[in-house]
């Protein structure tokens, strides 16, 4: 069990490096939108969802109803329903409390590595899962504090291009599954529908609509012969 814990801690260390810019960006944006350093840190600690935090903090600063904020954040986080269903077969042996903690700590890299680990026949123990997640969680919260503290020095994050880091990160995760069956048509349809939804419905609903379109097409397409599932790009770097 101890070896699994250390394996998780060691494996997620490179992910910590890649999340630092996002956490610092959130901290800076939170302070720019009126939060204190303590409030920004607390939000990271209890919400722990980078994209949702950025969406929420932007909406908090505008005169919009609370239900719009809640539904917008739900739309961004809808993918976690799919994530949870995908990794469920590999964490069935977790206790109810362990499952609750696991789903709270579920992030994009956590999902990608858990799925890859399970599908390649390696053990997905709670010790490994917690070790992998703990490094990311602690780093995210700590770097949020740093970003919030120095947020006034950054000013407008978009002015120096930090705002492009999030889409680049998600692109890397998607490309990590490029050798899966029907990858190209599913991604193409999902992207096209998402773009149309962005123009017709608006953000952040286009994220969920595009995802549902991709899921629907994947369910309709005939399965291809199984091929080895490579580790996602982030996992290949030691995620």
MITI-964325 format. One record per atom (N, C-alpha, C): x, y, z; residue in one letter. Coordinates in steps of 0.1 Angstrom, whole numbers, plus 5000, padded with zeros to 4 digits. Example, Ala and Ser with C-alpha at 12.3 -4.5 7.8 and 13.67 -1.06 7.14 Angstrom:
BEGIN
513249435078a;512349555078a;513249675078a;512849785071s;513749895071s;512950005079s;
//
This chain:
BEGIN
500849885000x;500050005000x;500950135000x;502050125008x;502950245008x;503550264995x;503850154988x;504550174975x;503550234965x;502250194966x;501250254957x;501050404960x;501150444973x;501050584976x;502150664970x;503350614972x;504550684966x;504550684951x;503950574945x;503850574931x;502950684926x;501850704933x;500850804930x;501450944931x;502150964943x;502751094945x;503851124935x;504651024931x;505651044921x;505051074908x;504050994904x;503451004891x;502851134888x;502251204898x;501551324896x;502451454897x;503651434901x;504551554903x;504651634890x;504851574878x;504851664866x;503551734864x;502451674868x;501151744866x;501151864875x;501751854887x;501751974896x;502452094888x;503452064881x;504152174874x;503252234863x;502452154857x;501552204846x;500352274852x;499952244864x;498852314870x;499152444876x;500452474879x;500852594886x;500352714879x;500552724865x;500052854859x;498552874860x;497752764859x;496352774860x;495852824874x;496552764884x;496152804898x;496552944901x;497752984896x;498153124897x;497253224890x;496753174878x;495853254870x;494553274877x;494053164883x;492753174890x;492953274902x;494053264910x;494253344921x;494253494917x;494953524906x;494953664901x;493653714896x;492853624889x;491553664884x;490653684896x;490753604906x;489853614917x;490053744925x;491253784927x;491553914933x;491154024924x;491354014911x;490954114902x;489354134902x;488654034906x;487154044906x;486654064921x;487554104929x;487054154943x;487254054954x;487753934952x;487953844963x;489253874971x;489253844983x;490453854991x;491353734988x;492553734993x;493453614991x;492853504999x;492353525011x;491753415019x;490553355012x;489653435006x;488453384999x;488853304986x;489853354979x;490253284967x;490853144971x;491653144982x;492253014986x;491152914991x;490152974999x;489152885004x;488252824992x;488052904982x;487252854970x;488052744964x;489352754962x;490152644956x;490052524965x;490052544978x;490152424987x;488852344987x;487652414986x;486352344988x;485752314974x;486152384964x;485552364951x;486452274942x;487752314942x;488752234935x;488352194921x;488052294913x;487652264899x;488052394891x;489252384885x;489852504878x;488952574869x;488452504858x;487652574848x;486352634854x;485752554863x;484452604870x;484752724879x;485852724885x;486252834894x;486452964886x;487052954874x;487253064866x;485953114860x;485053024856x;483753064851x;482953134863x;482953074874x;482153124886x;482653264890x;483953284891x;484453404895x;484253524886x;484153484873x;483853594863x;482353624864x;481453534867x;480053554868x;479653624881x;480453594891x;480153664904x;480353814903x;481153854894x;481454004893x;480354074884x;479354004879x;478354064871x;476954044877x;476054134873x;474754134879x;473854024872x;474153894876x;473353784870x;472753704882x;471653644879x;470953564890x;471853444894x;471653404907x;472453294912x;472253164904x;470953144900x;470653014893x;471453014879x;471753124873x;472453124861x;473953084864x;474453134875x;475853094879x;475952944882x;474952894889x;474952744892x;474852664880x;473852694871x;473752614859x;474952634850x;475552744849x;476752764841x;477852674846x;478052674859x;479152584865x;478852444862x;477552404864x;477152264861x;477452234846x;477252324837x;477452294823x;478952264821x;479852344827x;481252324826x;481652194832x;481052154843x;481452034851x;480751904846x;479851924836x;479051804832x;479951684828x;481151724823x;482051614818x;482451524830x;482351564842x;482651484853x;481751374856x;480451384851x;479551274851x;480051164842x;480551194831x;481151094821x;482351044827x;483251124833x;484451074839x;484150974850x;483151004859x;482850914870x;482350784865x;481550784855x;481050654849x;482150574843x;483050644837x;484150574830x;485150504840x;485450564851x;486350504861x;485650414871x;484350424871x;483550344881x;483950194882x;484150124871x;484549984871x;485849954878x;486750064879x;488050044885x;488150084899x;487150144905x;487150184919x;485950114926x;485350014921x;484249944928x;484649894942x;485949864943x;486349804956x;486549914967x;486450044963x;486650154973x;485450154983x;485650194995x;484550205004x;483750325000x;482450345006x;481650465002x;482450595005x;483150595017x;483850725020x;484950745011x;485650635007x;486750654997x;486250694984x;485150644979x;484550684967x;484150834967x;483550874978x;483151024980x;484451114978x;485451074985x;486751154985x;487351144971x;487251034964x;487851014951x;487151104941x;485751114942x;485051194932x;485251344935x;485451374947x;485851514950x;487151554944x;488051464945x;489451484940x;489551464925x;488451424918x;488551384904x;488751504895x;489851504888x;490251614879x;490451544865x;490751634855x;491051584842x;492251484841x;493351524847x;494551434847x;494251314855x;493551324866x;493251214875x;492451114867x;491451154860x;490551074852x;491451004841x;492251074834x;493051014823x;493950914828x;494650934839x;495550834844x;494950714850x;493750744857x;493050624863x;492450534852x;491950594842x;491350514831x;492450434824x;493550504821x;494750434814x;495250324823x;495450354836x;495950254845x;495050134846x;493750154847x;492750044848x;492649964835x;492650034824x;492549954811x;493749884807x;494949914813x;496149844810x;496449734821x;495449714829x;495549604839x;496349624852x;496749754854x;497449784866x;496449814877x;496849794889x;495949814901x;495649954903x;494349984905x;493950114909x;493450114924x;494450114933x;494250114947x;493850254952x;493250264964x;492950394969x;494150464973x;495150394978x;496450454981x;497050524969x;497050454958x;497650514946x;496750634942x;495450624941x;494550724937x;494750854946x;494750834959x;494850944968x;496251014967x;497250934965x;498650984964x;498751074951x;498151024940x;498151094928x;497451234929x;496251224936x;495351344937x;495951444947x;496551394958x;497051484969x;498051584964x;498951544956x;499951634950x;499351744943x;498351714934x;497651814926x;496851904935x;496151844945x;495251924953x;496052024961x;497051984968x;497852064977x;498552174968x;499052134957x;499752234948x;498752334943x;497552294939x;496552384934x;496152494944x;495852444957x;495452534967x;496552634971x;497752584972x;498952664976x;499252764965x;499252724953x;499552814942x;498452924940x;497252884943x;496152984942x;496453104952x;496953064964x;497353164974x;498353264968x;499453194962x;500553274956x;500053364945x;499153304936x;498653384925x;497753504930x;496953474940x;496053584946x;496953694952x;497953654959x;498853754966x;499553844956x;499953784945x;500753864935x;499853904924x;498453884925x;497553914914x;497654054909x;497854154919x;497854294915x;499054324906x;500054244907x;501254264899x;501054214884x;500154114883x;499954064869x;498954154861x;497954214868x;497054294862x;496054214854x;495854234841x;494954164832x;495754044827x;495353914831x;496053794827x;496053784812x;494953824805x;494853814791x;495953894783x;496354004790x;497354094783x;498654024781x;499053924789x;500353854787x;500153714782x;498853684778x;498653554771x;498453434781x;498353454794x;498153344803x;496853274801x;495853344795x;494453284794x;494453174784x;495453164775x;495453054765x;495952924771x;496452914783x;496952794789x;495852684791x;494652724795x;493652634798x;493252554785x;492852624774x;492552544762x;493652454757x;494952504758x;496052424754x;496152294762x;495952314775x;495952194784x;494952094780x;493652134778x;492652044774x;492951984761x;493452054752x;493851994739x;494851884740x;495851904750x;496751794752x;496051664758x;495151684767x;494351574772x;493651494761x;492951574752x;492251514741x;493151434732x;494251494728x;495151424719x;495851304725x;495851294738x;496351174745x;495551044741x;494351064737x;493450954733x;493350934718x;494250994711x;494150994696x;494150864689x;494650754696x;494650624689x;493450534693x;492550594700x;491350514703x;490450504690x;489650394691x;488750374679x;487750494677x;487650534664x;486650634660x;487050774666x;488350794670x;488750914676x;488451034667x;488851034655x;488751154646x;487251194643x;486351104640x;484951144637x;484351194650x;484551134661x;483951174674x;484451314678x;485751344677x;486351474680x;485851574670x;485751544657x;485351634647x;483951684649x;483051584652x;481651614654x;481451694667x;482151654677x;482051724690x;482451864689x;483651894682x;484152024680x;483152114671x;482652054661x;481752124652x;480452164659x;479852074666x;478652104673x;478952204684x;480052194691x;480352284701x;480552434696x;481152444684x;481252574678x;479952634674x;479052544668x;477752594665x;476952634677x;477052554688x;476352584700x;476852714706x;478152734705x;478752864710x;478152984704x;477952974691x;477353084683x;475853104686x;475152984688x;473652994689x;473152994703x;473852924712x;473452914726x;474353004735x;475652994733x;476553074741x;477252984751x;478253054758x;479052984768x;478352984781x;478652884790x;479452764788x;478752644783x;477452664778x;476652554774x;477252474762x;478052544754x;478552474742x;479452364746x;480052374758x;480952264762x;480152134764x;479052134771x;478252014774x;477551974761x;477052064753x;476352024741x;477351954731x;478552004730x;479551944721x;479951804727x;480051794740x;480451664746x;479351564744x;478051604745x;476951504743x;476851464729x;477151554719x;477151514705x;478251414702x;479451424708x;480551334707x;480151194713x;479551194725x;479151074731x;478051004723x;477151074717x;476051014709x;476650954697x;477551014690x;478150954678x;478950834682x;479750844693x;480550724697x;479650604699x;478450624705x;477550514708x;476950464695x;476850544684x;476150494672x;477150424663x;478450474663x;479450414654x;479750264658x;479950184648x;480350044651x;481750034657x;481849954668x;483249944674x;484249884664x;485449924666x;486549874658x;487349774666x;488249704659x;489049614666x;489849684677x;489949614688x;490649684700x;492149704697x;492649814700x;494049854699x;494649894712x;495949874714x;496449914727x;496150064730x;495850084742x;495450224747x;496750294752x;497250384745x;498450454750x;498150544762x;499150574770x;498850674780x;498750814774x;497750894780x;497651034775x;498951104776x;499051214768x;500251284767x;500751324781x;499851374790x;500351414803x;500851294811x;500151174809x;500651064816x;501951014811x;502151024798x;503450984793x;504651064799x;504251184803x;505351264809x;505551234824x;504851134828x;504951084842x;503851134851x;502651154845x;501551214852x;501151134864x;
//
